[in-house]
Amino acid sequence: MKVKRSLIFMLTVCCTAAVGLVTAPKVVLDSVPTATVVDLEKIGYEDSVTVAGTVARDLIDDSVTVKIYVPEQDISAVKVGQSAEITGDAFPDIIYHGTVDKISDVAMKIPSGKTAVEVTVGIADPDKTLKHGYTASVKICTSEPSVMTLIPYEAVDQDDNGEFVYILRNGRAYKRYVETGRELSGGLELITPVAYDERVITVDHFEKDGSAVKFDE
């Protein structure tokens, strides 16, 4: 009887140890954060100010300008010589090109009750389509065209130290604080560069810097 009990005890211990060896890896695997690679998009961008105005045709020299009133919060970005695009409901299929010719030295109250500055935009390629008194939309380009990196909003998090993302490097997740810029409909401008051999990721939970991550198949 003692021999049988000893055998039963040994078998029970061995079976328990075997089960532990089988289940332990699963427990470890389940604790590894699941990551998803985030796509960063490169897009062309330029700063601009868009204001509605009125077309004016000079009866003497037949030159055409658009008079607009730029709100005081935007006027500091507008300079003489900047390029502009002019569109309107009366000429929906045409885009005219122009230049900021004059900025008034005086601010004034406009019918909306806001304070604005009168700006005159000359049209470089006018034709007979443009009639005196037409309403037009003027887009003034206030910066040189540039390329920005766009990152989805859900990939950027924030704590007391600022905004951050998770970077994948050698199969591990690292927290990195970043600087963001413009907020667009498609995401945030990511100013901090990301190296060519790194990837921005999202993780379902974060343990510590350098933690291994797994990916959904």
C-alpha positions in Angstrom: 0.0 0.0 0.0 2.8 2.4 0.8 4.4 1.7 -2.6 1.1 2.3 -4.4 0.5 5.6 -2.5 4.0 6.8 -3.3 3.5 6.0 -7.0 0.2 7.9 -7.0 1.8 10.9 -5.3 4.7 10.9 -7.8 2.3 10.7 -10.8 0.2 13.5 -9.4 3.2 15.8 -8.9 4.5 15.0 -12.4 1.1 15.7 -14.0 0.8 19.0 -12.1 4.3 20.0 -13.3 3.5 19.0 -16.9 0.4 21.1 -16.9 2.3 24.0 -15.5 4.9 23.6 -18.3 2.1 23.7 -20.9 0.1 26.6 -19.6 2.9 28.9 -18.5 3.9 30.0 -22.0 0.2 31.0 -22.7 0.1 33.1 -19.6 3.3 34.9 -20.6 2.0 35.4 -24.2 -1.3 36.9 -23.1 0.6 39.5 -21.1 2.5 40.8 -24.1 1.0 44.0 -25.5 -0.6 43.8 -28.9 0.7 46.4 -31.3 -0.5 47.9 -34.6 1.7 49.8 -37.0 0.5 53.3 -37.8 0.7 54.7 -41.3 2.4 58.1 -41.6 1.3 60.2 -44.6 3.4 62.8 -46.4 1.3 65.7 -47.8 1.9 69.0 -49.4 0.8 72.0 -47.4 0.9 75.8 -47.3 -0.6 78.3 -44.9 -3.3 80.5 -46.3 -6.0 83.1 -45.5 -9.3 82.9 -47.3 -11.7 85.8 -47.4 -14.7 86.8 -49.5 -14.6 90.0 -51.4 -16.0 92.0 -54.3 -14.7 92.2 -57.9 -13.9 95.8 -59.2 -13.2 96.5 -62.8 -11.5 99.8 -63.7 -13.4 101.4 -66.6 -10.3 103.3 -67.8 -7.5 100.7 -68.0 -9.8 97.6 -67.7 -7.7 96.3 -64.8 -9.5 94.0 -62.4 -9.0 93.8 -58.6 -10.8 92.2 -55.7 -11.3 94.2 -52.5 -11.3 92.1 -49.4 -11.4 92.8 -45.6 -9.0 90.6 -43.7 -9.8 90.0 -40.0 -7.4 91.6 -37.6 -6.3 88.1 -36.2 -5.1 87.1 -39.7 -3.7 90.4 -41.2 -0.2 89.9 -39.7 0.3 86.9 -42.0 -0.7 88.9 -45.2 2.1 90.7 -47.1 2.2 92.7 -50.3 3.4 90.5 -53.2 1.9 87.3 -51.9 0.1 85.2 -54.5 -3.6 84.5 -54.4 -6.3 82.4 -56.0 -9.6 83.8 -56.9 -12.8 81.7 -57.3 -16.5 82.6 -57.4 -20.0 81.2 -57.8 -20.4 83.2 -61.1 -17.3 81.4 -62.6 -17.3 78.0 -60.9 -14.9 76.4 -63.4 -12.3 79.1 -63.5 -9.5 79.9 -61.0 -7.9 83.3 -61.5 -4.4 84.1 -60.1 -3.5 87.3 -58.5 -1.2 89.2 -56.1 -1.7 91.2 -53.0 -1.2 94.8 -54.2 -2.1 97.0 -51.3 -2.8 96.7 -47.6 -4.5 99.6 -45.9 -2.8 101.4 -43.0 -6.1 101.7 -41.1 -8.3 99.0 -39.5 -12.1 99.5 -39.5 -15.3 97.9 -38.3 -17.1 95.9 -41.0 -20.8 95.1 -41.1 -20.3 91.8 -39.2 -19.1 93.9 -36.3 -15.5 92.6 -36.5 -12.4 94.7 -37.0 -10.7 94.1 -40.3 -8.1 95.7 -42.7 -8.9 96.4 -46.3 -6.6 94.5 -48.8 -6.6 94.9 -52.5 -5.7 91.9 -54.7 -4.9 92.4 -58.4 -5.9 89.8 -60.9 -3.1 88.9 -63.3 -5.2 87.2 -66.0 -8.6 88.9 -66.1 -11.1 88.4 -68.9 -14.6 89.5 -69.7 -16.1 86.7 -67.5 -15.3 88.8 -64.4 -17.9 91.5 -64.0 -17.8 94.5 -61.7 -19.6 93.7 -58.5 -19.2 89.9 -58.6 -18.6 88.2 -55.2 -15.3 86.3 -55.1 -13.4 84.1 -52.7 -9.8 85.0 -52.3 -7.2 82.5 -51.0 -3.9 84.2 -50.1 -0.9 81.9 -49.8 0.9 83.2 -46.7 3.8 80.6 -46.7 5.9 78.7 -49.1 4.6 75.2 -50.0 6.1 72.5 -47.8 5.7 68.8 -47.1 4.5 67.7 -43.7 4.1 64.3 -42.0 0.6 63.5 -40.9 -0.1 61.1 -38.1 -3.6 59.8 -37.0 -5.0 61.4 -33.9 -5.4 58.0 -32.1 -1.6 57.4 -32.3 -0.7 60.4 -30.2 -1.3 60.3 -26.4 -0.5 62.8 -23.7 0.6 62.9 -20.0 1.9 65.5 -17.6 5.2 65.8 -19.6 3.5 66.4 -23.0 2.5 64.5 -26.1 4.0 61.1 -27.0 3.9 58.2 -29.4 5.1 54.6 -29.2 8.0 53.6 -31.4 8.7 50.1 -32.5 12.4 49.2 -32.5 13.7 45.6 -32.8 10.4 44.2 -31.8 10.0 46.3 -28.7 7.9 49.4 -27.8 9.4 52.6 -26.6 7.7 55.8 -25.4 8.9 58.9 -27.2 7.8 62.5 -26.5 7.0 64.4 -29.7 6.1 67.8 -31.0 3.0 68.2 -33.1 1.8 71.2 -35.1 -1.3 71.8 -37.3 -4.5 70.0 -36.7 -6.1 68.8 -39.9 -9.1 66.7 -40.7 -6.9 63.7 -41.5 -4.7 63.9 -38.5 -2.0 65.9 -36.7 1.2 67.4 -38.1 4.1 65.4 -36.7 7.1 67.7 -36.4 9.5 65.3 -34.6 11.2 63.1 -37.2 11.0 59.3 -37.1 14.0 57.4 -38.4 13.6 55.2 -41.5 14.2 52.0 -39.5 11.6 52.9 -36.9 7.8 52.6 -36.9 5.1 54.4 -34.9 2.7 51.9 -33.3 -0.3 51.8 -31.1 -0.4 49.3 -28.2 -3.4 47.9 -26.3 -1.5 48.4 -23.1 2.0 49.7 -22.2 4.1 48.2 -19.5 7.6 49.8 -19.7 10.1 51.0 -22.2 11.6 48.2 -24.1 8.7 45.8 -23.6 8.3 43.2 -26.3 5.1 43.4 -28.4 3.1 41.1 -30.6 1.0 41.7 -33.7 -2.4 40.5 -34.7 -2.2 38.0 -37.5 
